[in-house]
Amino acid sequence: MTYNRRLKKGIRKGYCTAPYCEVHDGPPLSGLEVLAWELGDDPCVVSVRLGTPEEWNEDLDPDRIV
């Protein structure tokens, strides 16, 4: 199964969100998290970056930017 098919299946089944830009959009909050924020709480949204350090270094290679 390709990555895109697996991602779409995960979104359809509710295993993950659709892709979003962490830097510009921020993570989507649930209704409960929005309510907590409005009441003065600071809900934490935990993120992980998938891959290996070698792949992350490849991301920094300007020749790979499209």
mmJSON file of the N, C-alpha and C atoms, coordinates in Angstrom:
{"data_MODEL":{"atom_site":{
"group_PDB":["ATOM","ATOM","ATOM","ATOM","ATOM","ATOM","ATOM","ATOM","ATOM","ATOM","ATOM","ATOM","ATOM","ATOM","ATOM","ATOM","ATOM","ATOM","ATOM","ATOM","ATOM","ATOM","ATOM","ATOM","ATOM","ATOM","ATOM","ATOM","ATOM","ATOM","ATOM","ATOM","ATOM","ATOM","ATOM","ATOM","ATOM","ATOM","ATOM","ATOM","ATOM","ATOM","ATOM","ATOM","ATOM","ATOM","ATOM","ATOM","ATOM","ATOM","ATOM","ATOM","ATOM","ATOM","ATOM","ATOM","ATOM","ATOM","ATOM","ATOM","ATOM","ATOM","ATOM","ATOM","ATOM","ATOM","ATOM","ATOM","ATOM","ATOM","ATOM","ATOM","ATOM","ATOM","ATOM","ATOM","ATOM","ATOM","ATOM","ATOM","ATOM","ATOM","ATOM","ATOM","ATOM","ATOM","ATOM","ATOM","ATOM","ATOM","ATOM","ATOM","ATOM","ATOM","ATOM","ATOM","ATOM","ATOM","ATOM","ATOM","ATOM","ATOM","ATOM","ATOM","ATOM","ATOM","ATOM","ATOM","ATOM","ATOM","ATOM","ATOM","ATOM","ATOM","ATOM","ATOM","ATOM","ATOM","ATOM","ATOM","ATOM","ATOM","ATOM","ATOM","ATOM","ATOM","ATOM","ATOM","ATOM","ATOM","ATOM","ATOM","ATOM","ATOM","ATOM","ATOM","ATOM","ATOM","ATOM","ATOM","ATOM","ATOM","ATOM","ATOM","ATOM","ATOM","ATOM","ATOM","ATOM","ATOM","ATOM","ATOM","ATOM","ATOM","ATOM","ATOM","ATOM","ATOM","ATOM","ATOM","ATOM","ATOM","ATOM","ATOM","ATOM","ATOM","ATOM","ATOM","ATOM","ATOM","ATOM","ATOM","ATOM","ATOM","ATOM","ATOM","ATOM","ATOM","ATOM","ATOM","ATOM","ATOM","ATOM","ATOM","ATOM","ATOM","ATOM","ATOM","ATOM","ATOM","ATOM","ATOM","ATOM","ATOM","ATOM","ATOM","ATOM","ATOM"],
"id":[1,2,3,4,5,6,7,8,9,10,11,12,13,14,15,16,17,18,19,20,21,22,23,24,25,26,27,28,29,30,31,32,33,34,35,36,37,38,39,40,41,42,43,44,45,46,47,48,49,50,51,52,53,54,55,56,57,58,59,60,61,62,63,64,65,66,67,68,69,70,71,72,73,74,75,76,77,78,79,80,81,82,83,84,85,86,87,88,89,90,91,92,93,94,95,96,97,98,99,100,101,102,103,104,105,106,107,108,109,110,111,112,113,114,115,116,117,118,119,120,121,122,123,124,125,126,127,128,129,130,131,132,133,134,135,136,137,138,139,140,141,142,143,144,145,146,147,148,149,150,151,152,153,154,155,156,157,158,159,160,161,162,163,164,165,166,167,168,169,170,171,172,173,174,175,176,177,178,179,180,181,182,183,184,185,186,187,188,189,190,191,192,193,194,195,196,197,198],
"type_symbol":["N","C","C","N","C","C","N","C","C","N","C","C","N","C","C","N","C","C","N","C","C","N","C","C","N","C","C","N","C","C","N","C","C","N","C","C","N","C","C","N","C","C","N","C","C","N","C","C","N","C","C","N","C","C","N","C","C","N","C","C","N","C","C","N","C","C","N","C","C","N","C","C","N","C","C","N","C","C","N","C","C","N","C","C","N","C","C","N","C","C","N","C","C","N","C","C","N","C","C","N","C","C","N","C","C","N","C","C","N","C","C","N","C","C","N","C","C","N","C","C","N","C","C","N","C","C","N","C","C","N","C","C","N","C","C","N","C","C","N","C","C","N","C","C","N","C","C","N","C","C","N","C","C","N","C","C","N","C","C","N","C","C","N","C","C","N","C","C","N","C","C","N","C","C","N","C","C","N","C","C","N","C","C","N","C","C","N","C","C","N","C","C","N","C","C","N","C","C"],
"label_atom_id":["N","CA","C","N","CA","C","N","CA","C","N","CA","C","N","CA","C","N","CA","C","N","CA","C","N","CA","C","N","CA","C","N","CA","C","N","CA","C","N","CA","C","N","CA","C","N","CA","C","N","CA","C","N","CA","C","N","CA","C","N","CA","C","N","CA","C","N","CA","C","N","CA","C","N","CA","C","N","CA","C","N","CA","C","N","CA","C","N","CA","C","N","CA","C","N","CA","C","N","CA","C","N","CA","C","N","CA","C","N","CA","C","N","CA","C","N","CA","C","N","CA","C","N","CA","C","N","CA","C","N","CA","C","N","CA","C","N","CA","C","N","CA","C","N","CA","C","N","CA","C","N","CA","C","N","CA","C","N","CA","C","N","CA","C","N","CA","C","N","CA","C","N","CA","C","N","CA","C","N","CA","C","N","CA","C","N","CA","C","N","CA","C","N","CA","C","N","CA","C","N","CA","C","N","CA","C","N","CA","C","N","CA","C","N","CA","C","N","CA","C","N","CA","C","N","CA","C","N","CA","C"],
"label_alt_id":[null,null,null,null,null,null,null,null,null,null,null,null,null,null,null,null,null,null,null,null,null,null,null,null,null,null,null,null,null,null,null,null,null,null,null,null,null,null,null,null,null,null,null,null,null,null,null,null,null,null,null,null,null,null,null,null,null,null,null,null,null,null,null,null,null,null,null,null,null,null,null,null,null,null,null,null,null,null,null,null,null,null,null,null,null,null,null,null,null,null,null,null,null,null,null,null,null,null,null,null,null,null,null,null,null,null,null,null,null,null,null,null,null,null,null,null,null,null,null,null,null,null,null,null,null,null,null,null,null,null,null,null,null,null,null,null,null,null,null,null,null,null,null,null,null,null,null,null,null,null,null,null,null,null,null,null,null,null,null,null,null,null,null,null,null,null,null,null,null,null,null,null,null,null,null,null,null,null,null,null,null,null,null,null,null,null,null,null,null,null,null,null,null,null,null,null,null,null],
"label_comp_id":["MET","MET","MET","THR","THR","THR","TYR","TYR","TYR","ASN","ASN","ASN","ARG","ARG","ARG","ARG","ARG","ARG","LEU","LEU","LEU","LYS","LYS","LYS","LYS","LYS","LYS","GLY","GLY","GLY","ILE","ILE","ILE","ARG","ARG","ARG","LYS","LYS","LYS","GLY","GLY","GLY","TYR","TYR","TYR","CYS","CYS","CYS","THR","THR","THR","ALA","ALA","ALA","PRO","PRO","PRO","TYR","TYR","TYR","CYS","CYS","CYS","GLU","GLU","GLU","VAL","VAL","VAL","HIS","HIS","HIS","ASP","ASP","ASP","GLY","GLY","GLY","PRO","PRO","PRO","PRO","PRO","PRO","LEU","LEU","LEU","SER","SER","SER","GLY","GLY","GLY","LEU","LEU","LEU","GLU","GLU","GLU","VAL","VAL","VAL","LEU","LEU","LEU","ALA","ALA","ALA","TRP","TRP","TRP","GLU","GLU","GLU","LEU","LEU","LEU","GLY","GLY","GLY","ASP","ASP","ASP","ASP","ASP","ASP","PRO","PRO","PRO","CYS","CYS","CYS","VAL","VAL","VAL","VAL","VAL","VAL","SER","SER","SER","VAL","VAL","VAL","ARG","ARG","ARG","LEU","LEU","LEU","GLY","GLY","GLY","THR","THR","THR","PRO","PRO","PRO","GLU","GLU","GLU","GLU","GLU","GLU","TRP","TRP","TRP","ASN","ASN","ASN","GLU","GLU","GLU","ASP","ASP","ASP","LEU","LEU","LEU","ASP","ASP","ASP","PRO","PRO","PRO","ASP","ASP","ASP","ARG","ARG","ARG","ILE","ILE","ILE","VAL","VAL","VAL"],
"label_asym_id":["A","A","A","A","A","A","A","A","A","A","A","A","A","A","A","A","A","A","A","A","A","A","A","A","A","A","A","A","A","A","A","A","A","A","A","A","A","A","A","A","A","A","A","A","A","A","A","A","A","A","A","A","A","A","A","A","A","A","A","A","A","A","A","A","A","A","A","A","A","A","A","A","A","A","A","A","A","A","A","A","A","A","A","A","A","A","A","A","A","A","A","A","A","A","A","A","A","A","A","A","A","A","A","A","A","A","A","A","A","A","A","A","A","A","A","A","A","A","A","A","A","A","A","A","A","A","A","A","A","A","A","A","A","A","A","A","A","A","A","A","A","A","A","A","A","A","A","A","A","A","A","A","A","A","A","A","A","A","A","A","A","A","A","A","A","A","A","A","A","A","A","A","A","A","A","A","A","A","A","A","A","A","A","A","A","A","A","A","A","A","A","A","A","A","A","A","A","A"],
"label_entity_id":["1","1","1","1","1","1","1","1","1","1","1","1","1","1","1","1","1","1","1","1","1","1","1","1","1","1","1","1","1","1","1","1","1","1","1","1","1","1","1","1","1","1","1","1","1","1","1","1","1","1","1","1","1","1","1","1","1","1","1","1","1","1","1","1","1","1","1","1","1","1","1","1","1","1","1","1","1","1","1","1","1","1","1","1","1","1","1","1","1","1","1","1","1","1","1","1","1","1","1","1","1","1","1","1","1","1","1","1","1","1","1","1","1","1","1","1","1","1","1","1","1","1","1","1","1","1","1","1","1","1","1","1","1","1","1","1","1","1","1","1","1","1","1","1","1","1","1","1","1","1","1","1","1","1","1","1","1","1","1","1","1","1","1","1","1","1","1","1","1","1","1","1","1","1","1","1","1","1","1","1","1","1","1","1","1","1","1","1","1","1","1","1","1","1","1","1","1","1"],
"label_seq_id":[1,1,1,2,2,2,3,3,3,4,4,4,5,5,5,6,6,6,7,7,7,8,8,8,9,9,9,10,10,10,11,11,11,12,12,12,13,13,13,14,14,14,15,15,15,16,16,16,17,17,17,18,18,18,19,19,19,20,20,20,21,21,21,22,22,22,23,23,23,24,24,24,25,25,25,26,26,26,27,27,27,28,28,28,29,29,29,30,30,30,31,31,31,32,32,32,33,33,33,34,34,34,35,35,35,36,36,36,37,37,37,38,38,38,39,39,39,40,40,40,41,41,41,42,42,42,43,43,43,44,44,44,45,45,45,46,46,46,47,47,47,48,48,48,49,49,49,50,50,50,51,51,51,52,52,52,53,53,53,54,54,54,55,55,55,56,56,56,57,57,57,58,58,58,59,59,59,60,60,60,61,61,61,62,62,62,63,63,63,64,64,64,65,65,65,66,66,66],
"pdbx_PDB_ins_code":[null,null,null,null,null,null,null,null,null,null,null,null,null,null,null,null,null,null,null,null,null,null,null,null,null,null,null,null,null,null,null,null,null,null,null,null,null,null,null,null,null,null,null,null,null,null,null,null,null,null,null,null,null,null,null,null,null,null,null,null,null,null,null,null,null,null,null,null,null,null,null,null,null,null,null,null,null,null,null,null,null,null,null,null,null,null,null,null,null,null,null,null,null,null,null,null,null,null,null,null,null,null,null,null,null,null,null,null,null,null,null,null,null,null,null,null,null,null,null,null,null,null,null,null,null,null,null,null,null,null,null,null,null,null,null,null,null,null,null,null,null,null,null,null,null,null,null,null,null,null,null,null,null,null,null,null,null,null,null,null,null,null,null,null,null,null,null,null,null,null,null,null,null,null,null,null,null,null,null,null,null,null,null,null,null,null,null,null,null,null,null,null,null,null,null,null,null,null],
"Cartn_x":[0.854,0.0,0.904,0.591,1.4,1.149,2.058,1.927,0.623,0.325,-0.881,-2.149,-2.203,-3.386,-3.516,-2.379,-2.398,-2.838,-2.346,-2.729,-4.221,-4.726,-6.159,-7.013,-6.583,-7.314,-7.311,-6.175,-6.078,-6.97,-7.052,-7.924,-9.378,-9.764,-11.151,-11.572,-10.666,-10.999,-10.838,-10.353,-10.211,-8.96,-7.957,-6.711,-5.783,-5.991,-5.121,-5.876,-5.315,-5.905,-5.409,-6.022,-5.474,-4.188,-3.278,-2.049,-2.346,-1.528,-1.639,-0.239,-0.094,1.207,1.335,2.215,2.441,2.878,3.696,4.233,3.173,2.42,1.494,0.074,-0.384,-1.759,-1.888,-0.853,-0.96,-1.819,-1.736,-2.514,-3.991,-4.855,-6.286,-6.649,-7.472,-7.889,-9.275,-9.509,-10.844,-11.734,-13.03,-13.958,-13.629,-13.248,-12.895,-11.634,-10.663,-9.443,-9.731,-10.6,-10.981,-11.641,-12.55,-13.22,-12.206,-11.283,-10.25,-9.432,-9.065,-8.291,-9.07,-10.362,-11.194,-11.37,-11.252,-11.374,-10.033,-8.985,-7.69,-6.69,-7.071,-6.137,-5.251,-4.183,-3.283,-3.127,-4.077,-3.988,-2.751,-2.051,-0.823,-1.147,-0.649,-0.818,0.56,0.696,1.984,2.176,3.369,3.694,4.919,5.027,6.236,6.593,7.861,8.312,8.748,8.139,8.451,9.673,10.431,11.61,12.846,13.986,15.269,16.054,17.0,17.819,18.48,18.855,19.459,18.48,17.214,16.197,15.957,15.996,15.771,16.89,18.119,19.241,19.099,18.547,18.288,17.293,16.334,15.345,15.994,17.182,17.866,18.732,18.877,19.714,19.0,19.551,18.869,18.697,19.511,19.376,18.143,17.572,16.395,15.09,15.168,13.957,13.358,12.076,11.39,10.517],
"Cartn_y":[-1.17,0.0,1.24,2.196,3.408,4.283,5.203,6.135,6.926,7.46,8.283,7.479,6.248,5.406,5.094,4.81,4.512,5.74,6.931,8.17,8.427,8.306,8.529,7.556,6.303,5.305,5.687,6.12,6.539,7.728,8.684,9.852,9.406,8.567,8.081,7.341,6.544,5.747,6.543,7.794,8.62,8.354,7.705,7.42,8.627,9.572,10.745,11.894,13.067,14.234,14.306,15.167,15.489,16.284,16.286,17.055,18.55,19.185,20.63,21.169,22.474,23.101,23.466,22.779,23.027,24.468,25.007,26.354,27.422,27.322,28.395,28.188,26.938,26.679,26.269,25.646,25.081,23.831,23.019,21.784,22.071,21.281,21.469,21.073,21.87,21.575,20.947,20.07,19.493,20.524,20.284,21.181,21.331,20.218,20.253,21.088,20.98,21.776,23.259,23.602,25.001,25.548,24.782,25.207,25.405,24.458,24.582,25.853,26.142,27.341,28.592,28.612,29.773,29.967,28.892,28.975,29.259,29.472,29.848,28.725,27.513,26.391,26.459,25.724,25.682,24.224,23.706,22.298,22.053,21.006,20.681,19.708,19.986,19.089,18.506,17.215,16.548,16.181,16.438,16.117,15.229,14.431,13.661,13.846,13.718,13.768,12.376,11.825,10.468,10.461,9.402,9.268,9.049,9.249,9.082,10.385,10.584,11.795,11.978,10.874,10.987,11.606,11.194,11.761,13.227,13.591,14.988,15.858,15.342,16.1,16.254,15.233,15.335,16.462,16.636,17.708,19.086,19.214,20.494,20.755,19.745,19.877,20.766,21.961,22.877,22.319,21.333,20.732,19.843,19.452,18.576,19.374,20.669,21.495,21.649,21.369,21.479,22.702],
"Cartn_z":[0.0,0.0,0.0,-0.853,-0.933,0.289,0.533,1.658,1.558,0.375,0.22,0.487,-0.004,0.246,1.734,2.369,3.8,4.601,4.226,4.906,4.74,3.518,3.276,4.075,4.15,4.927,6.409,6.919,8.315,8.623,7.686,7.872,7.882,6.911,6.827,8.091,8.656,9.835,11.132,11.025,12.215,13.026,12.411,13.113,13.152,12.243,12.189,11.525,11.634,10.984,9.548,8.776,7.463,7.681,6.729,6.882,7.079,7.878,8.109,8.354,8.255,8.482,9.964,10.666,12.091,12.341,11.465,11.644,11.424,10.333,9.965,10.486,10.577,10.981,12.439,12.989,14.318,14.271,15.311,15.296,15.503,14.863,15.084,16.516,17.178,18.543,18.546,19.501,19.663,20.356,20.346,21.018,22.501,23.146,24.558,24.788,23.878,24.004,23.803,22.865,22.653,23.916,24.502,25.727,26.856,27.01,28.044,27.827,26.575,26.243,26.639,26.284,26.591,28.095,28.876,30.333,31.012,30.194,30.754,30.885,30.5,30.539,29.301,29.302,28.15,27.725,26.928,26.537,25.683,26.006,25.289,24.161,22.965,21.831,21.525,21.732,21.557,20.096,19.559,18.172,18.131,17.084,16.824,15.353,15.049,13.667,13.285,12.232,11.816,10.911,10.986,10.146,10.999,10.391,11.084,11.013,11.915,11.834,10.473,9.825,8.503,7.511,7.572,6.683,7.0,8.282,8.653,8.106,8.137,7.581,6.077,5.405,3.973,3.68,4.599,4.436,4.378,4.998,5.044,3.816,2.964,1.778,0.753,0.455,-0.465,-1.871,-2.26,-3.587,-3.687,-2.532,-2.527,-2.496,-2.276,-2.191,-3.577,-3.68,-4.992,-5.029],
"occupancy":[1.0,1.0,1.0,1.0,1.0,1.0,1.0,1.0,1.0,1.0,1.0,1.0,1.0,1.0,1.0,1.0,1.0,1.0,1.0,1.0,1.0,1.0,1.0,1.0,1.0,1.0,1.0,1.0,1.0,1.0,1.0,1.0,1.0,1.0,1.0,1.0,1.0,1.0,1.0,1.0,1.0,1.0,1.0,1.0,1.0,1.0,1.0,1.0,1.0,1.0,1.0,1.0,1.0,1.0,1.0,1.0,1.0,1.0,1.0,1.0,1.0,1.0,1.0,1.0,1.0,1.0,1.0,1.0,1.0,1.0,1.0,1.0,1.0,1.0,1.0,1.0,1.0,1.0,1.0,1.0,1.0,1.0,1.0,1.0,1.0,1.0,1.0,1.0,1.0,1.0,1.0,1.0,1.0,1.0,1.0,1.0,1.0,1.0,1.0,1.0,1.0,1.0,1.0,1.0,1.0,1.0,1.0,1.0,1.0,1.0,1.0,1.0,1.0,1.0,1.0,1.0,1.0,1.0,1.0,1.0,1.0,1.0,1.0,1.0,1.0,1.0,1.0,1.0,1.0,1.0,1.0,1.0,1.0,1.0,1.0,1.0,1.0,1.0,1.0,1.0,1.0,1.0,1.0,1.0,1.0,1.0,1.0,1.0,1.0,1.0,1.0,1.0,1.0,1.0,1.0,1.0,1.0,1.0,1.0,1.0,1.0,1.0,1.0,1.0,1.0,1.0,1.0,1.0,1.0,1.0,1.0,1.0,1.0,1.0,1.0,1.0,1.0,1.0,1.0,1.0,1.0,1.0,1.0,1.0,1.0,1.0,1.0,1.0,1.0,1.0,1.0,1.0,1.0,1.0,1.0,1.0,1.0,1.0],
"B_iso_or_equiv":[0.0,0.0,0.0,0.0,0.0,0.0,0.0,0.0,0.0,0.0,0.0,0.0,0.0,0.0,0.0,0.0,0.0,0.0,0.0,0.0,0.0,0.0,0.0,0.0,0.0,0.0,0.0,0.0,0.0,0.0,0.0,0.0,0.0,0.0,0.0,0.0,0.0,0.0,0.0,0.0,0.0,0.0,0.0,0.0,0.0,0.0,0.0,0.0,0.0,0.0,0.0,0.0,0.0,0.0,0.0,0.0,0.0,0.0,0.0,0.0,0.0,0.0,0.0,0.0,0.0,0.0,0.0,0.0,0.0,0.0,0.0,0.0,0.0,0.0,0.0,0.0,0.0,0.0,0.0,0.0,0.0,0.0,0.0,0.0,0.0,0.0,0.0,0.0,0.0,0.0,0.0,0.0,0.0,0.0,0.0,0.0,0.0,0.0,0.0,0.0,0.0,0.0,0.0,0.0,0.0,0.0,0.0,0.0,0.0,0.0,0.0,0.0,0.0,0.0,0.0,0.0,0.0,0.0,0.0,0.0,0.0,0.0,0.0,0.0,0.0,0.0,0.0,0.0,0.0,0.0,0.0,0.0,0.0,0.0,0.0,0.0,0.0,0.0,0.0,0.0,0.0,0.0,0.0,0.0,0.0,0.0,0.0,0.0,0.0,0.0,0.0,0.0,0.0,0.0,0.0,0.0,0.0,0.0,0.0,0.0,0.0,0.0,0.0,0.0,0.0,0.0,0.0,0.0,0.0,0.0,0.0,0.0,0.0,0.0,0.0,0.0,0.0,0.0,0.0,0.0,0.0,0.0,0.0,0.0,0.0,0.0,0.0,0.0,0.0,0.0,0.0,0.0,0.0,0.0,0.0,0.0,0.0,0.0],
"pdbx_formal_charge":[null,null,null,null,null,null,null,null,null,null,null,null,null,null,null,null,null,null,null,null,null,null,null,null,null,null,null,null,null,null,null,null,null,null,null,null,null,null,null,null,null,null,null,null,null,null,null,null,null,null,null,null,null,null,null,null,null,null,null,null,null,null,null,null,null,null,null,null,null,null,null,null,null,null,null,null,null,null,null,null,null,null,null,null,null,null,null,null,null,null,null,null,null,null,null,null,null,null,null,null,null,null,null,null,null,null,null,null,null,null,null,null,null,null,null,null,null,null,null,null,null,null,null,null,null,null,null,null,null,null,null,null,null,null,null,null,null,null,null,null,null,null,null,null,null,null,null,null,null,null,null,null,null,null,null,null,null,null,null,null,null,null,null,null,null,null,null,null,null,null,null,null,null,null,null,null,null,null,null,null,null,null,null,null,null,null,null,null,null,null,null,null,null,null,null,null,null,null],
"auth_seq_id":[1,1,1,2,2,2,3,3,3,4,4,4,5,5,5,6,6,6,7,7,7,8,8,8,9,9,9,10,10,10,11,11,11,12,12,12,13,13,13,14,14,14,15,15,15,16,16,16,17,17,17,18,18,18,19,19,19,20,20,20,21,21,21,22,22,22,23,23,23,24,24,24,25,25,25,26,26,26,27,27,27,28,28,28,29,29,29,30,30,30,31,31,31,32,32,32,33,33,33,34,34,34,35,35,35,36,36,36,37,37,37,38,38,38,39,39,39,40,40,40,41,41,41,42,42,42,43,43,43,44,44,44,45,45,45,46,46,46,47,47,47,48,48,48,49,49,49,50,50,50,51,51,51,52,52,52,53,53,53,54,54,54,55,55,55,56,56,56,57,57,57,58,58,58,59,59,59,60,60,60,61,61,61,62,62,62,63,63,63,64,64,64,65,65,65,66,66,66],
"auth_comp_id":["MET","MET","MET","THR","THR","THR","TYR","TYR","TYR","ASN","ASN","ASN","ARG","ARG","ARG","ARG","ARG","ARG","LEU","LEU","LEU","LYS","LYS","LYS","LYS","LYS","LYS","GLY","GLY","GLY","ILE","ILE","ILE","ARG","ARG","ARG","LYS","LYS","LYS","GLY","GLY","GLY","TYR","TYR","TYR","CYS","CYS","CYS","THR","THR","THR","ALA","ALA","ALA","PRO","PRO","PRO","TYR","TYR","TYR","CYS","CYS","CYS","GLU","GLU","GLU","VAL","VAL","VAL","HIS","HIS","HIS","ASP","ASP","ASP","GLY","GLY","GLY","PRO","PRO","PRO","PRO","PRO","PRO","LEU","LEU","LEU","SER","SER","SER","GLY","GLY","GLY","LEU","LEU","LEU","GLU","GLU","GLU","VAL","VAL","VAL","LEU","LEU","LEU","ALA","ALA","ALA","TRP","TRP","TRP","GLU","GLU","GLU","LEU","LEU","LEU","GLY","GLY","GLY","ASP","ASP","ASP","ASP","ASP","ASP","PRO","PRO","PRO","CYS","CYS","CYS","VAL","VAL","VAL","VAL","VAL","VAL","SER","SER","SER","VAL","VAL","VAL","ARG","ARG","ARG","LEU","LEU","LEU","GLY","GLY","GLY","THR","THR","THR","PRO","PRO","PRO","GLU","GLU","GLU","GLU","GLU","GLU","TRP","TRP","TRP","ASN","ASN","ASN","GLU","GLU","GLU","ASP","ASP","ASP","LEU","LEU","LEU","ASP","ASP","ASP","PRO","PRO","PRO","ASP","ASP","ASP","ARG","ARG","ARG","ILE","ILE","ILE","VAL","VAL","VAL"],
"auth_asym_id":["A","A","A","A","A","A","A","A","A","A","A","A","A","A","A","A","A","A","A","A","A","A","A","A","A","A","A","A","A","A","A","A","A","A","A","A","A","A","A","A","A","A","A","A","A","A","A","A","A","A","A","A","A","A","A","A","A","A","A","A","A","A","A","A","A","A","A","A","A","A","A","A","A","A","A","A","A","A","A","A","A","A","A","A","A","A","A","A","A","A","A","A","A","A","A","A","A","A","A","A","A","A","A","A","A","A","A","A","A","A","A","A","A","A","A","A","A","A","A","A","A","A","A","A","A","A","A","A","A","A","A","A","A","A","A","A","A","A","A","A","A","A","A","A","A","A","A","A","A","A","A","A","A","A","A","A","A","A","A","A","A","A","A","A","A","A","A","A","A","A","A","A","A","A","A","A","A","A","A","A","A","A","A","A","A","A","A","A","A","A","A","A","A","A","A","A","A","A"],
"auth_atom_id":["N","CA","C","N","CA","C","N","CA","C","N","CA","C","N","CA","C","N","CA","C","N","CA","C","N","CA","C","N","CA","C","N","CA","C","N","CA","C","N","CA","C","N","CA","C","N","CA","C","N","CA","C","N","CA","C","N","CA","C","N","CA","C","N","CA","C","N","CA","C","N","CA","C","N","CA","C","N","CA","C","N","CA","C","N","CA","C","N","CA","C","N","CA","C","N","CA","C","N","CA","C","N","CA","C","N","CA","C","N","CA","C","N","CA","C","N","CA","C","N","CA","C","N","CA","C","N","CA","C","N","CA","C","N","CA","C","N","CA","C","N","CA","C","N","CA","C","N","CA","C","N","CA","C","N","CA","C","N","CA","C","N","CA","C","N","CA","C","N","CA","C","N","CA","C","N","CA","C","N","CA","C","N","CA","C","N","CA","C","N","CA","C","N","CA","C","N","CA","C","N","CA","C","N","CA","C","N","CA","C","N","CA","C","N","CA","C","N","CA","C","N","CA","C","N","CA","C","N","CA","C"],
"pdbx_PDB_model_num":[1,1,1,1,1,1,1,1,1,1,1,1,1,1,1,1,1,1,1,1,1,1,1,1,1,1,1,1,1,1,1,1,1,1,1,1,1,1,1,1,1,1,1,1,1,1,1,1,1,1,1,1,1,1,1,1,1,1,1,1,1,1,1,1,1,1,1,1,1,1,1,1,1,1,1,1,1,1,1,1,1,1,1,1,1,1,1,1,1,1,1,1,1,1,1,1,1,1,1,1,1,1,1,1,1,1,1,1,1,1,1,1,1,1,1,1,1,1,1,1,1,1,1,1,1,1,1,1,1,1,1,1,1,1,1,1,1,1,1,1,1,1,1,1,1,1,1,1,1,1,1,1,1,1,1,1,1,1,1,1,1,1,1,1,1,1,1,1,1,1,1,1,1,1,1,1,1,1,1,1,1,1,1,1,1,1,1,1,1,1,1,1,1,1,1,1,1,1]
}}}
